[in-house]
Amino acid sequence: MKLVLTRTYSPDGTNGRLECDGELICYTIELPWRDNSKRVSCIPEGDYFIVKRYSAKYRWHMEVRDVPNRQFILFHPANYALKELQGCIAPVTQLTGFGTGLGSRKAFELLKTKVYGAIDRGESVVLKIH
């Protein structure tokens, strides 16, 4: 499965449109681009694998693998990038401003169902960010 994340950048945050086979899955919010600096920047554009991951904090979620000079880049719920993210990607159902949105848990569950279904069928899940 291939996911395509098309971004729009701002000093206040990064917004995205996440699609699969040309169909919108959800929107995304991230931190602004700050040269891939840990905990304060979104990750670089490129192609990445997504895998299942479990933690006590987020329970079952997704991890973006092989990000240059970064680790533990996750997809998890959040509605305000500057307060709730440290480099991760948050799915949202509606964008309300740069780096802000609504309905993150609903969007996250929809995305997780699609991604986990593909992984459970033995498919690799690739995220292309541009």
Secondary structure, DSSP 8 states (H G I E B T S, - for coil): -EEEEEEEEETTEEEEEEEETTEEEEEEEE---STT-TTTS---SEEEEEEEEEETTTEEEEEE---TT---EEE---SBHHHH-SS-BEEESEEEETTEEE-HHHHHHHHHHHHHHHHHTT--EEEEE-
